[in-house]
């Protein structure tokens, strides 16, 4: 053993025992696992308990990848219809950054939505007729029209929303919640991810639900549709559970020896994941078997709910996971990147997602779960108010627009209503702007976590999800 590792072992072994003795904590020096991963994180998280009373116990994040157009969904702008084909005033566009696609255009013709809008519910919120099911639950929603972000291209923008930084490598928001709060169900991962099988478009990468520099036990576990929801969870053919358990026990002894030598927490994290996998052999089939759901539930979520892996089936599965107290559940649905043929693309994607999104909110409510479950819907940025490429009556496309976009939240301590406002052109925010870091800070606050206090020291610096930014949006709190 070299000098460096001898001193490291001395600090984490004898040093930990001495500190435990001084603190009056008996037998910590003799504990089998010195790593906090095994002792605290699986159940209570690194915090032990939330910083403050939590309004939400769990999150279901319905991420709409590609940037759904706010102008075709919730941000009604009749002025754009009146000015069809007219040039967007230069003073409205200002000096906002454009993508390489828009920068090549010689003109910026304004175009209003082809869809009709109506006011719904007691709030009188405007909703497009392409979202008829969402319109029925509008009084359950907090619709934030004044979201804005720093990134203008897909991968940096999605990475920014999920990790608080546009460059890959930092922990995802679900991993931060797992690290902070642990799990309320030791038989299922605290962070579960599902990607719609009936969508396509901009690629998604597993690092979007990764652990970054946090211990790997906090990475999201992806569930898939079909006979094997979690890859490699089942025993290999010809290997019995007893045989696998014996192998695991011997393997753990070797890992314990390795940990005693190197004091690397990733060794303990790996063993915790093996242990979780064994427990999941019983819990996952129970959670993912939809055969016990009555017909009226499938009818509520829509015909796709009977097809494993679809957005509707994943929404139904998200409700089942919420019932089993999974802390952070994230659904990804791709295909919202409509640079051309936007009306047709919006109709298709809304047909796949609208009914199931609304059903999830109502299903949670009727089961008494909505009050302490925060549901989030939204993408990485919005779309421009001018047409990209050739504009014809009834057919157009929109480019990326980070300057304003719309998200909605429901349950979990948020106040229903409409928050924020954009100008008559739907291009700039004129009231109550909400930055991505503000959204992240607010989500963490609803889960009882202080975004300024939850940090992790890495390479000599203390990191947090919101970096050095973020303010809680207090006006949307119930």
N, C-alpha and C positions, 0 to 999 in steps of 0.2 A: 504494500500500500504506500503510495507516495504521500508527501507531507500535506499536500492540499486536501486530499480525501481524508487523511487522518484527522486534520483539524475540523473538517466538515462533520465527520462522525462524532467527534468530541462535542461539538456545539449542539448537534441535534439529539445526541444520545444522553451523555452525562449532563450536559447543560440543561436539557429539558427536564431530566429528573430532579436536578437541583432546584430549578424554578418551580416545579410542581410542589416540592417539599416546602419551599418558602411560602407558596401560596396556600398551603394547607389542603392540597388536593391529594388524597391518598392513592397510592398504587399507580399513578400515571406513568412513573418511570418503569413500571413493570408491565404496562399495557402492551398488548400484542402488537397494536398498530399505533405508532406515534403520529401518523399522518392524519390531519384534520379531514381529509377526503372521506376516509372510512368512518371517522368518529361522528362528524357533524353534518357534512354536506348532504348526504342522501336524505336525511330527515328534516333538518332544520335550516340548512344552508349555512353559509359563513356568518350570517348575522345572528343566528340563533332564533331571533324573532324579528318582525318588521320594525323599521325605525319608528313608525307611527301606525295607528289603527288603519287597516286596509279597507277600502270600499269594495275592492274586487279580490277574489281568491284565485281567479284564473283568467286567462286571456285566450280568445279565439280570434286570430288575425287572418282575415280573408284578403290575401294580397293579390291584386289584379295587375299582373306583370305586363308591361308594355305601355302603360300610361293611358287609361281610359279618358275619353274627352269629357271634360266637365261641361262643355257647351251642348252636348247631346244628352246629358243626364240630369244635372241639378242646377246649373248656372244659366238661367233663362235670360237671353239677350235679344229682345225683339229689334233693337237698333241695328243689329247685324243683318237681319232679314230685310229691313228697310233699305239698307245700303248695299245690297247684293252686288258684288262685282266692283264696287268702288274701292279706290286705293286707301289702305290704312294710313291715316295721318302720321307723318314722320314724328310729330311731337308725342304721339301716343306710344309708338314703338321705342322712341328714345334711343338710348345706347345699350339696350339689353342685348346680350350675346345671342347669336343665331347659330344653328347647326350649319355644317358645311353644305347641307342640302338647300336650306333656305337662303344662305348667303349667295348662292348662284342665281337666285331669282332676280329678275329685273323689275318686278312689280309684286305687290302684296295685296291681292284682291280679297276684300272681306266677304265672309259667307256665314249666314245664319244656319241654325240647325234645320234639317228637313223635317224633323219630328215636331209634333205638337206638344205644348206644355200646358199643364193645368195645375191649379193650386189644390192641395189636399190637406185633410186633417184640421185640427184646431189651430195649428201653427200657420196654416196657409202656405206651406212650403211648396215651391214650384218643382214639379217632377215631370220628366219627359214620358210620353206614352210608350216609349220603348222599355220602361220599367214599371209595368202595371202592378206587379206584386209588391215591389218596394213601396210604391205609392200608398198601398193599403196600410202599411205599418209606419208611415212617416212620423206619427206622433210618438213613436218609440225611439226615434233617431235624433242624434245631435249631428247636424249637417254642418261641417266646417268648410266654407267656401274660400277661405283665405290662406290655404296652405301654400308655402313656397319652399324651394330647395336651392341648393348651390350648384347642382350638376345638371347638365343638359343632355347627356347621352345615357343609354340604358344601364349598362353595367355599373358605371360610377354612381348613378342615381339610386339604383336598387341597393348597391353596397352601402351607400350613405344612409339610406333609410333603415337598413337592417343592422348596421354596425356603428353608425355615427361618424363614419369616415369614408371618403370616396375611393380609397385605395385598399385593396384586399389585405387581410391579415389580422384584423381586430375581431373580438368576439361579437357574435350576433346578439340581438336584443333578447332572444329566448335563452341563450347561454348565460347572459348576465342575470336573468331572473332565476335560472336554475342555481347558479353560483350563490346568489343572495339568499334565496328562500328555500332551496332544497325541494323536497317532494312531499306531497300529502298522500301518496300511494306508493309504498315501497315495491310494489309488484309491476309498476309501469314506469317508463322513463318520464321525468318531469317536463321534457321538451320533445314534442312529436311533430313531424312535418309530413304533409301529403301534397303531391303535385298532380293536377288533373290529367287524366289520360285522354280526355276529349278536348285538348287544347294544343296549341303550337305557336311558334313565333320565336321571339328572342330567347336564346338559350339561358338556362338557369344552372348555377354551379352549387355544389354541396357546401362550399365555403360560406354561402349566404346564410346557412344555419349552422355554421361551424363554431368551434369554441375559441378560435384565435389563439391567444396566449394563455387562456384559462386552462385548467386541467381538462383533459379530453373527455372526462365523464360528463361534462356539461354540453357537449355537442348535441344537436338535434338528431333524433332517430327517425329515419324516413320509413313510413308505412306505404306499401304499394297495394294496388288492387290485385285480386286473384287469389289463388290457393295458398301462396306463401307471402303474407303481408310484410314480413321482415326477413330479409335475405339471411340465409345460413343459421336461422334460429332452430330449425328442426334437426334432430339427430341424423347423421349420415345413414344411408341404407346399410342395415346389418349391424348397427351399433346400438346397443340397448341403453336405456337411461342409467341403469346401474353401472354399466361399464364406463359411460361418459362421466358419471359422478366420481368414480374411482380415479379416472385420469385427471379430472379437475383437482381432486384433493392432493394428488402427488405434484401436479403442476403448481399449486398454490404453495406447497412447501418450498419448492425451488424459487418461486417468486419472493417468498419471505426471506430466504437467504440472500437473494440479490438485493432486496430492499435494505436489509441490515448492513450490507456492505456499502451501498451507494447512496442510500437515503433519497432516492429519486421518487417524487410523488407520482410520477406517471406510472410507475410499477404498481402502486396501490390503485391508481385509477383504472388500469387495465384489469386488475383482478375484480374490482367492483363491477366493471362492465360484464365480465364473465358471469359473475354472480347474478347480475340483473338479467342477463340472457337466459339463465336457467329458470328464474322466476317467471320470465315472460313466456316460457313454453306453455304455461298454464293460463296466464292472464291475457295474452294476445288473442288466442282463439276465442275466448269468451267475449272480449271487447269487439272483435271484428266480425263475429257471426251475427248477421242481420236477420237470420231466419226467425227470430223471436219477435221481430217488429210486426205489428198489425198492418193490414192493408191500408188503413186510413193514414198511417204515418207515411208510407211510401207515396200515397196520393198527394199528401201535403207537400212533399219535397219535389215531386215531379217524376215523370216516367224514367228519367236517367238514374233515379235513386236505386233502382234494382240492378244497375250495371256497375260492378266493382271498379273503383278507380276514377269514375267520373266526378265532376265537381259536386253534383247533387249527392252522390253516394258518400263522398268525403265530408260534406256538410252534416249528413246524418251520422256518420262515424264520429265527427267532431263533437256532436251532442252526447254520444255514448261515452266518449273519453272525458268530457266535462263531468258527466255523472260519476265517473270513476276518479275524479279529482286530479286529473292531469293538469299541471300548472300552466303550461304554455303550448297551445295548439296552433299550428300555422298551416294554412292552405295556400298554395300557389296556383293561380290560373293564368295561363299565357294567352297571347293573341290579341292584345288591345292596341297594338302598334299600327294604326291605320293612316299610313301616308297617302294611300289612294283607296278609292271605293270605301270610304268611311261609313256611309249609311248602311251598306250591306254587311260590312264587318261588325258594326255595332249591333245590328239586328241579330246576327248569328251568335255573338258572344253573350248578349243580354238574354237570349233565349236559353242559353246553357246555364246561366248563373242567377238570374233575377229571382225566379221562384224559390230556388233552394236557399238563397241568402235570406230572403224574407221568412221562409219556413223555419230556418234555424233560430231566428230571433223569437218567433212566436212559440216554437217548441220549447225553447229554454224558459220562456215566460210561463207557459202553462204548467211546467214542471217545477216552478219555483226557483229556477237556477239563474234567471236573468239578472236579478238584483245583485248577485255577487260574481257575475261573469261579464267581463268586458269584451264586447264584439267590435272589431275594427274592420272597415272595408275601405280599400283605396289602393292606388298605384304609386309609381315613383315620381311622376310629374304630370302636368296637364298637356293640352294641345293648343296650338295657335288659333287665333280668330280669323286668320287669312288662310286661303287655300294653298296647299303645296301642289305645284304642277298645274296641269290644265284644269280650269274650272268650267263645269257645265251645270245647267240646271238639274238638280237632283243627284249630282255625282261630284264628289270632291274628296280631298284628303287634307289632313292637318299635320303639321310638323310638331316636334317636341317643344314644350313651353314650360320652363321651370318657374316662371314668374308668378303663376297662380294655378291652383288646382283644388279639387274638392275631395274630401274624405268624409265618411260618416262613422260614428261610434254609437253603441247602444248598451244599456245596462251598466253594471259595474261602477256606479257612482257618477255617471255623466248626466247632464240635464238636457232633456229633449228640447229641440228648437233649432233655429238657424243662427250660425255664428259667422261673422266676417262678411265682407262685401267687396266685389270688384267693380270697376268702372263700367260705363254703359257699353263699352266695346269688349268687355271680358278679357282685358289684356293686363291690367294693373290692379293691384289691391288698393282699395281706398279706405278700408276700415278693418281694424283688428287683425293684423297679419299674424300668422302662426308659422314659425319656422319648423323645419324637421326636428331640430333639437328641442324645441318647445313641446312638440308632440311626444317625443321620447321622455322628456322630463315629466309630463303630465301622466303618461301611461305608468311610469314607475311610481309616481305619487299615489295613483289609484291602487296600486299593489302594495302600498305601505312602505315604499323604498325612497329614501332621499337621494336624488340623482347626484348631488354634490358630495355625499358621504360614501357612496359605494364605489370604491376604487380597488385597483389591483396593481401592485408594483411589478414592473417588468422593465428589464434593462435600465435600471436606475431611475425610472420615472413612474409616478403613479398615474394610471390611466383610468378613465371612466367613460361610460357610453356617450355622454353629452360633451365630452372633452372639457373645454372651459366655457361652454355656452349653455343655453337652455333656461327657460322660465316656465313655471307651471301656469297653464292657462286657467286661472281661477274662475273666470266667468262661465265656464262650461261645466263646473263641478256642481253636482246636486247638493 
